[in-house]
Amino acid sequence: MPVRTFHFNNPISAARPDGVASTVTQLSRGSEVMVEETGTPDSKGMTLGTHRGKRVLVFEQDLDEQRRISPLSETDR
């Protein structure tokens, strides 16, 4: 399945899902998040992706802003 890869120029907030609970964390500048091409935001505007092999929820708005800042950071694998 095609994947979009985002490299962030600034730190972003993310949630690490763990069953019914989630842990809020901050991904540092330069972090890479991979999102499936078919990934869609949930009711809170968050999209499921992976960071360092672990599942994370990131705000779709952060992905959109990153796309505007550096369109070359998005690649298909």
Biopython code that builds the backbone (N, CA, C, O; Angstrom):
import numpy as np
from Bio.PDB.StructureBuilder import StructureBuilder

atoms = [
    (1, "MET", "N", (0.842, -1.167, 0.000)),
    (1, "MET", "CA", (0.000, 0.000, 0.000)),
    (1, "MET", "C", (0.898, 1.244, 0.000)),
    (1, "MET", "O", (1.852, 1.311, 0.775)),
    (2, "PRO", "N", (0.604, 2.232, -0.860)),
    (2, "PRO", "CA", (1.419, 3.450, -0.917)),
    (2, "PRO", "C", (1.407, 4.212, 0.412)),
    (2, "PRO", "O", (0.404, 4.245, 1.124)),
    (3, "VAL", "N", (2.545, 4.815, 0.716)),
    (3, "VAL", "CA", (2.728, 5.544, 1.972)),
    (3, "VAL", "C", (3.232, 6.949, 1.662)),
    (3, "VAL", "O", (4.060, 7.138, 0.771)),
    (4, "ARG", "N", (2.726, 7.928, 2.403)),
    (4, "ARG", "CA", (3.246, 9.290, 2.336)),
    (4, "ARG", "C", (4.183, 9.479, 3.521)),
    (4, "ARG", "O", (3.844, 9.116, 4.648)),
    (5, "THR", "N", (5.346, 10.039, 3.274)),
    (5, "THR", "CA", (6.320, 10.281, 4.327)),
    (5, "THR", "C", (6.491, 11.780, 4.514)),
    (5, "THR", "O", (6.723, 12.509, 3.550)),
    (6, "PHE", "N", (6.378, 12.239, 5.753)),
    (6, "PHE", "CA", (6.506, 13.661, 6.078)),
    (6, "PHE", "C", (7.704, 13.855, 6.994)),
    (6, "PHE", "O", (7.867, 13.127, 7.973)),
    (7, "HIS", "N", (8.544, 14.838, 6.680)),
    (7, "HIS", "CA", (9.674, 15.235, 7.525)),
    (7, "HIS", "C", (9.330, 16.621, 8.064)),
    (7, "HIS", "O", (9.099, 17.550, 7.290)),
    (8, "PHE", "N", (9.296, 16.758, 9.366)),
    (8, "PHE", "CA", (8.837, 18.001, 9.981)),
    (8, "PHE", "C", (9.986, 18.943, 10.290)),
    (8, "PHE", "O", (10.989, 18.553, 10.887)),
    (9, "ASN", "N", (9.819, 20.199, 9.870)),
    (9, "ASN", "CA", (10.811, 21.241, 10.115)),
    (9, "ASN", "C", (10.685, 21.824, 11.509)),
    (9, "ASN", "O", (11.597, 22.502, 11.982)),
    (10, "ASN", "N", (9.571, 21.571, 12.168)),
    (10, "ASN", "CA", (9.316, 22.080, 13.517)),
    (10, "ASN", "C", (8.756, 20.949, 14.367)),
    (10, "ASN", "O", (8.208, 19.986, 13.830)),
    (11, "PRO", "N", (8.886, 21.052, 15.683)),
    (11, "PRO", "CA", (8.266, 20.043, 16.552)),
    (11, "PRO", "C", (6.744, 20.052, 16.370)),
    (11, "PRO", "O", (6.153, 21.101, 16.116)),
    (12, "ILE", "N", (6.116, 18.883, 16.501)),
    (12, "ILE", "CA", (4.658, 18.783, 16.427)),
    (12, "ILE", "C", (4.149, 17.923, 17.575)),
    (12, "ILE", "O", (4.878, 17.088, 18.111)),
    (13, "SER", "N", (2.900, 18.133, 17.943)),
    (13, "SER", "CA", (2.246, 17.304, 18.956)),
    (13, "SER", "C", (1.706, 16.053, 18.294)),
    (13, "SER", "O", (1.270, 16.079, 17.143)),
    (14, "ALA", "N", (1.741, 14.966, 19.031)),
    (14, "ALA", "CA", (1.215, 13.691, 18.545)),
    (14, "ALA", "C", (0.691, 12.914, 19.739)),
    (14, "ALA", "O", (1.021, 13.213, 20.887)),
    (15, "ALA", "N", (-0.123, 11.923, 19.456)),
    (15, "ALA", "CA", (-0.625, 11.034, 20.504)),
    (15, "ALA", "C", (-0.205, 9.616, 20.161)),
    (15, "ALA", "O", (-0.270, 9.202, 19.004)),
    (16, "ARG", "N", (0.224, 8.881, 21.167)),
    (16, "ARG", "CA", (0.570, 7.472, 20.992)),
    (16, "ARG", "C", (-0.602, 6.649, 21.531)),
    (16, "ARG", "O", (-0.806, 6.573, 22.742)),
    (17, "PRO", "N", (-1.378, 6.027, 20.616)),
    (17, "PRO", "CA", (-2.535, 5.255, 21.074)),
    (17, "PRO", "C", (-2.102, 4.011, 21.850)),
    (17, "PRO", "O", (-1.163, 3.317, 21.462)),
    (18, "ASP", "N", (-2.800, 3.743, 22.946)),
    (18, "ASP", "CA", (-2.513, 2.576, 23.779)),
    (18, "ASP", "C", (-3.836, 2.050, 24.305)),
    (18, "ASP", "O", (-4.243, 2.382, 25.418)),
    (19, "GLY", "N", (-4.509, 1.232, 23.508)),
    (19, "GLY", "CA", (-5.825, 0.736, 23.898)),
    (19, "GLY", "C", (-6.829, 1.868, 23.910)),
    (19, "GLY", "O", (-6.953, 2.593, 22.923)),
    (20, "VAL", "N", (-7.552, 2.034, 25.018)),
    (20, "VAL", "CA", (-8.540, 3.109, 25.107)),
    (20, "VAL", "C", (-7.916, 4.437, 25.528)),
    (20, "VAL", "O", (-8.574, 5.477, 25.479)),
    (21, "ALA", "N", (-6.655, 4.406, 25.939)),
    (21, "ALA", "CA", (-5.969, 5.625, 26.377)),
    (21, "ALA", "C", (-4.905, 6.005, 25.351)),
    (21, "ALA", "O", (-4.476, 5.176, 24.549)),
    (22, "SER", "N", (-4.496, 7.239, 25.388)),
    (22, "SER", "CA", (-3.412, 7.719, 24.536)),
    (22, "SER", "C", (-2.479, 8.571, 25.366)),
    (22, "SER", "O", (-2.897, 9.204, 26.335)),
    (23, "THR", "N", (-1.214, 8.585, 24.983)),
    (23, "THR", "CA", (-0.227, 9.431, 25.623)),
    (23, "THR", "C", (0.120, 10.547, 24.659)),
    (23, "THR", "O", (0.462, 10.288, 23.505)),
    (24, "VAL", "N", (0.035, 11.786, 25.121)),
    (24, "VAL", "CA", (0.389, 12.927, 24.282)),
    (24, "VAL", "C", (1.896, 13.117, 24.366)),
    (24, "VAL", "O", (2.487, 13.045, 25.444)),
    (25, "THR", "N", (2.502, 13.360, 23.220)),
    (25, "THR", "CA", (3.945, 13.540, 23.158)),
    (25, "THR", "C", (4.271, 14.616, 22.132)),
    (25, "THR", "O", (3.392, 15.066, 21.397)),
    (26, "GLN", "N", (5.504, 15.020, 22.084)),
    (26, "GLN", "CA", (5.941, 15.972, 21.078)),
    (26, "GLN", "C", (7.022, 15.306, 20.246)),
    (26, "GLN", "O", (7.988, 14.765, 20.783)),
    (27, "LEU", "N", (6.854, 15.349, 18.930)),
    (27, "LEU", "CA", (7.869, 14.819, 18.029)),
    (27, "LEU", "C", (8.827, 15.958, 17.691)),
    (27, "LEU", "O", (8.401, 17.058, 17.339)),
    (28, "SER", "N", (10.089, 15.688, 17.801)),
    (28, "SER", "CA", (11.097, 16.741, 17.625)),
    (28, "SER", "C", (11.247, 17.168, 16.162)),
    (28, "SER", "O", (10.801, 16.488, 15.238)),
    (29, "ARG", "N", (11.876, 18.291, 16.000)),
    (29, "ARG", "CA", (12.186, 18.802, 14.671)),
    (29, "ARG", "C", (12.974, 17.733, 13.912)),
    (29, "ARG", "O", (13.873, 17.110, 14.476)),
    (30, "GLY", "N", (12.645, 17.522, 12.656)),
    (30, "GLY", "CA", (13.319, 16.518, 11.849)),
    (30, "GLY", "C", (12.675, 15.148, 11.914)),
    (30, "GLY", "O", (13.123, 14.219, 11.243)),
    (31, "SER", "N", (11.622, 15.011, 12.718)),
    (31, "SER", "CA", (10.930, 13.725, 12.830)),
    (31, "SER", "C", (10.323, 13.320, 11.500)),
    (31, "SER", "O", (9.953, 14.164, 10.684)),
    (32, "GLU", "N", (10.229, 12.032, 11.298)),
    (32, "GLU", "CA", (9.627, 11.476, 10.090)),
    (32, "GLU", "C", (8.385, 10.689, 10.492)),
    (32, "GLU", "O", (8.440, 9.825, 11.367)),
    (33, "VAL", "N", (7.273, 10.996, 9.849)),
    (33, "VAL", "CA", (6.022, 10.274, 10.095)),
    (33, "VAL", "C", (5.539, 9.718, 8.769)),
    (33, "VAL", "O", (5.468, 10.432, 7.770)),
    (34, "MET", "N", (5.207, 8.435, 8.772)),
    (34, "MET", "CA", (4.680, 7.785, 7.576)),
    (34, "MET", "C", (3.187, 7.544, 7.762)),
    (34, "MET", "O", (2.748, 7.038, 8.795)),
    (35, "VAL", "N", (2.409, 7.916, 6.735)),
    (35, "VAL", "CA", (0.955, 7.784, 6.765)),
    (35, "VAL", "C", (0.528, 7.045, 5.504)),
    (35, "VAL", "O", (0.989, 7.363, 4.408)),
    (36, "GLU", "N", (-0.361, 6.049, 5.657)),
    (36, "GLU", "CA", (-0.862, 5.343, 4.485)),
    (36, "GLU", "C", (-1.592, 6.307, 3.567)),
    (36, "GLU", "O", (-2.257, 7.233, 4.031)),
    (37, "GLU", "N", (-1.471, 6.091, 2.284)),
    (37, "GLU", "CA", (-2.112, 6.956, 1.290)),
    (37, "GLU", "C", (-3.612, 7.077, 1.540)),
    (37, "GLU", "O", (-4.204, 8.126, 1.286)),
    (38, "THR", "N", (-4.227, 6.002, 2.039)),
    (38, "THR", "CA", (-5.674, 6.005, 2.274)),
    (38, "THR", "C", (-6.038, 6.503, 3.665)),
    (38, "THR", "O", (-7.215, 6.506, 4.026)),
    (39, "GLY", "N", (-5.040, 6.929, 4.461)),
    (39, "GLY", "CA", (-5.307, 7.415, 5.820)),
    (39, "GLY", "C", (-6.181, 8.652, 5.802)),
    (39, "GLY", "O", (-5.914, 9.603, 5.069)),
    (40, "THR", "N", (-7.224, 8.635, 6.611)),
    (40, "THR", "CA", (-8.129, 9.778, 6.701)),
    (40, "THR", "C", (-8.224, 10.217, 8.156)),
    (40, "THR", "O", (-8.092, 9.392, 9.059)),
    (41, "PRO", "N", (-8.451, 11.502, 8.392)),
    (41, "PRO", "CA", (-8.536, 11.993, 9.769)),
    (41, "PRO", "C", (-9.775, 11.481, 10.494)),
    (41, "PRO", "O", (-10.817, 11.257, 9.878)),
    (42, "ASP", "N", (-9.652, 11.298, 11.812)),
    (42, "ASP", "CA", (-10.795, 10.907, 12.629)),
    (42, "ASP", "C", (-11.618, 12.143, 12.976)),
    (42, "ASP", "O", (-11.379, 13.224, 12.437)),
    (43, "SER", "N", (-12.581, 11.985, 13.872)),
    (43, "SER", "CA", (-13.477, 13.094, 14.228)),
    (43, "SER", "C", (-12.744, 14.251, 14.912)),
    (43, "SER", "O", (-13.262, 15.366, 14.966)),
    (44, "LYS", "N", (-11.545, 13.992, 15.431)),
    (44, "LYS", "CA", (-10.749, 15.046, 16.082)),
    (44, "LYS", "C", (-9.727, 15.661, 15.125)),
    (44, "LYS", "O", (-8.950, 16.532, 15.516)),
    (45, "GLY", "N", (-9.732, 15.202, 13.866)),
    (45, "GLY", "CA", (-8.803, 15.743, 12.877)),
    (45, "GLY", "C", (-7.426, 15.107, 12.927)),
    (45, "GLY", "O", (-6.458, 15.682, 12.429)),
    (46, "MET", "N", (-7.328, 13.912, 13.531)),
    (46, "MET", "CA", (-6.037, 13.247, 13.649)),
    (46, "MET", "C", (-5.968, 12.046, 12.713)),
    (46, "MET", "O", (-6.953, 11.337, 12.509)),
    (47, "THR", "N", (-4.777, 11.835, 12.147)),
    (47, "THR", "CA", (-4.541, 10.755, 11.210)),
    (47, "THR", "C", (-3.530, 9.791, 11.819)),
    (47, "THR", "O", (-2.559, 10.214, 12.446)),
    (48, "LEU", "N", (-3.763, 8.499, 11.634)),
    (48, "LEU", "CA", (-2.860, 7.473, 12.166)),
    (48, "LEU", "C", (-1.669, 7.296, 11.244)),
    (48, "LEU", "O", (-1.817, 7.164, 10.029)),
    (49, "GLY", "N", (-0.488, 7.294, 11.841)),
    (49, "GLY", "CA", (0.739, 7.072, 11.084)),
    (49, "GLY", "C", (1.734, 6.310, 11.934)),
    (49, "GLY", "O", (1.385, 5.769, 12.983)),
    (50, "THR", "N", (2.985, 6.268, 11.475)),
    (50, "THR", "CA", (4.041, 5.606, 12.239)),
    (50, "THR", "C", (5.246, 6.524, 12.368)),
    (50, "THR", "O", (5.619, 7.242, 11.440)),
    (51, "HIS", "N", (5.838, 6.474, 13.552)),
    (51, "HIS", "CA", (7.057, 7.234, 13.841)),
    (51, "HIS", "C", (8.009, 6.278, 14.535)),
    (51, "HIS", "O", (7.717, 5.784, 15.624)),
    (52, "ARG", "N", (9.152, 6.017, 13.903)),
    (52, "ARG", "CA", (10.133, 5.065, 14.449)),
    (52, "ARG", "C", (9.512, 3.703, 14.738)),
    (52, "ARG", "O", (9.832, 3.062, 15.739)),
    (53, "GLY", "N", (8.626, 3.274, 13.856)),
    (53, "GLY", "CA", (8.026, 1.953, 13.973)),
    (53, "GLY", "C", (6.873, 1.854, 14.957)),
    (53, "GLY", "O", (6.314, 0.772, 15.138)),
    (54, "LYS", "N", (6.502, 2.959, 15.600)),
    (54, "LYS", "CA", (5.391, 2.952, 16.559)),
    (54, "LYS", "C", (4.252, 3.800, 16.032)),
    (54, "LYS", "O", (4.465, 4.803, 15.352)),
    (55, "ARG", "N", (3.037, 3.379, 16.357)),
    (55, "ARG", "CA", (1.853, 4.103, 15.901)),
    (55, "ARG", "C", (1.728, 5.452, 16.606)),
    (55, "ARG", "O", (1.945, 5.562, 17.813)),
    (56, "VAL", "N", (1.372, 6.477, 15.824)),
    (56, "VAL", "CA", (1.121, 7.806, 16.369)),
    (56, "VAL", "C", (-0.073, 8.416, 15.648)),
    (56, "VAL", "O", (-0.336, 8.123, 14.482)),
    (57, "LEU", "N", (-0.779, 9.262, 16.362)),
    (57, "LEU", "CA", (-1.837, 10.064, 15.763)),
    (57, "LEU", "C", (-1.315, 11.479, 15.654)),
    (57, "LEU", "O", (-0.853, 12.058, 16.638)),
    (58, "VAL", "N", (-1.390, 12.041, 14.448)),
    (58, "VAL", "CA", (-0.935, 13.415, 14.223)),
    (58, "VAL", "C", (-2.085, 14.202, 13.620)),
    (58, "VAL", "O", (-2.940, 13.647, 12.930)),
    (59, "PHE", "N", (-2.097, 15.500, 13.887)),
    (59, "PHE", "CA", (-3.154, 16.338, 13.350)),
    (59, "PHE", "C", (-2.992, 16.497, 11.846)),
    (59, "PHE", "O", (-1.901, 16.786, 11.355)),
    (60, "GLU", "N", (-4.083, 16.309, 11.125)),
    (60, "GLU", "CA", (-4.082, 16.475, 9.676)),
    (60, "GLU", "C", (-3.636, 17.884, 9.308)),
    (60, "GLU", "O", (-2.991, 18.077, 8.277)),
    (61, "GLN", "N", (-3.968, 18.862, 10.130)),
    (61, "GLN", "CA", (-3.557, 20.245, 9.889)),
    (61, "GLN", "C", (-2.028, 20.346, 9.858)),
    (61, "GLN", "O", (-1.477, 21.073, 9.032)),
    (62, "ASP", "N", (-1.340, 19.625, 10.751)),
    (62, "ASP", "CA", (0.131, 19.641, 10.743)),
    (62, "ASP", "C", (0.665, 19.036, 9.453)),
    (62, "ASP", "O", (1.647, 19.526, 8.896)),
    (63, "LEU", "N", (0.022, 17.970, 8.976)),
    (63, "LEU", "CA", (0.448, 17.359, 7.716)),
    (63, "LEU", "C", (0.233, 18.331, 6.557)),
    (63, "LEU", "O", (1.096, 18.471, 5.690)),
    (64, "ASP", "N", (-0.918, 18.998, 6.546)),
    (64, "ASP", "CA", (-1.208, 19.964, 5.482)),
    (64, "ASP", "C", (-0.223, 21.130, 5.500)),
    (64, "ASP", "O", (0.251, 21.564, 4.450)),
    (65, "GLU", "N", (0.084, 21.638, 6.698)),
    (65, "GLU", "CA", (1.027, 22.750, 6.803)),
    (65, "GLU", "C", (2.409, 22.333, 6.329)),
    (65, "GLU", "O", (3.095, 23.099, 5.652)),
    (66, "GLN", "N", (2.812, 21.133, 6.679)),
    (66, "GLN", "CA", (4.119, 20.638, 6.247)),
    (66, "GLN", "C", (4.160, 20.512, 4.732)),
    (66, "GLN", "O", (5.180, 20.805, 4.108)),
    (67, "ARG", "N", (3.066, 20.082, 4.149)),
    (67, "ARG", "CA", (2.991, 19.939, 2.695)),
    (67, "ARG", "C", (3.187, 21.304, 2.031)),
    (67, "ARG", "O", (3.841, 21.398, 0.992)),
    (68, "ARG", "N", (2.622, 22.367, 2.628)),
    (68, "ARG", "CA", (2.768, 23.709, 2.068)),
    (68, "ARG", "C", (4.183, 24.244, 2.256)),
    (68, "ARG", "O", (4.695, 24.951, 1.389)),
    (69, "ILE", "N", (4.820, 23.915, 3.381)),
    (69, "ILE", "CA", (6.159, 24.427, 3.670)),
    (69, "ILE", "C", (7.198, 23.811, 2.732)),
    (69, "ILE", "O", (8.011, 24.524, 2.143)),
    (70, "SER", "N", (7.167, 22.495, 2.597)),
    (70, "SER", "CA", (8.169, 21.832, 1.771)),
    (70, "SER", "C", (7.536, 20.661, 1.033)),
    (70, "SER", "O", (7.582, 19.532, 1.522)),
    (71, "PRO", "N", (6.946, 20.905, -0.136)),
    (71, "PRO", "CA", (6.255, 19.839, -0.855)),
    (71, "PRO", "C", (7.159, 18.673, -1.219)),
    (71, "PRO", "O", (6.652, 17.580, -1.468)),
    (72, "LEU", "N", (8.465, 18.854, -1.261)),
    (72, "LEU", "CA", (9.351, 17.765, -1.604)),
    (72, "LEU", "C", (9.565, 16.799, -0.447)),
    (72, "LEU", "O", (10.184, 15.751, -0.632)),
    (73, "SER", "N", (9.059, 17.132, 0.760)),
    (73, "SER", "CA", (9.232, 16.235, 1.905)),
    (73, "SER", "C", (8.274, 15.060, 1.845)),
    (73, "SER", "O", (8.415, 14.103, 2.606)),
    (74, "GLU", "N", (7.314, 15.124, 0.959)),
    (74, "GLU", "CA", (6.337, 14.041, 0.839)),
    (74, "GLU", "C", (6.777, 13.134, -0.300)),
    (74, "GLU", "O", (6.936, 13.586, -1.434)),
    (75, "THR", "N", (6.974, 11.849, 0.001)),
    (75, "THR", "CA", (7.391, 10.905, -1.024)),
    (75, "THR", "C", (6.568, 9.643, -0.952)),
    (75, "THR", "O", (6.036, 9.302, 0.104)),
    (76, "ASP", "N", (6.461, 8.955, -2.053)),
    (76, "ASP", "CA", (5.814, 7.644, -2.077)),
    (76, "ASP", "C", (6.882, 6.589, -1.914)),
    (76, "ASP", "O", (7.978, 6.710, -2.460)),
    (77, "ARG", "N", (6.561, 5.555, -1.165)),
    (77, "ARG", "CA", (7.506, 4.441, -1.006)),
    (77, "ARG", "C", (6.873, 3.191, -1.539)),
    (77, "ARG", "O", (7.489, 2.126, -1.508)),
]
sb = StructureBuilder()
sb.init_structure("model")
sb.init_model(0)
sb.init_chain("A")
sb.init_seg("    ")
for serial, (resi, resn, name, xyz) in enumerate(atoms, 1):
    if name == "N":
        sb.init_residue(resn, " ", resi, " ")
    sb.init_atom(name, np.array(xyz, "f"), 0.0, 1.0, " ", f" {name:<3s}", serial, name[0])
structure = sb.get_structure()
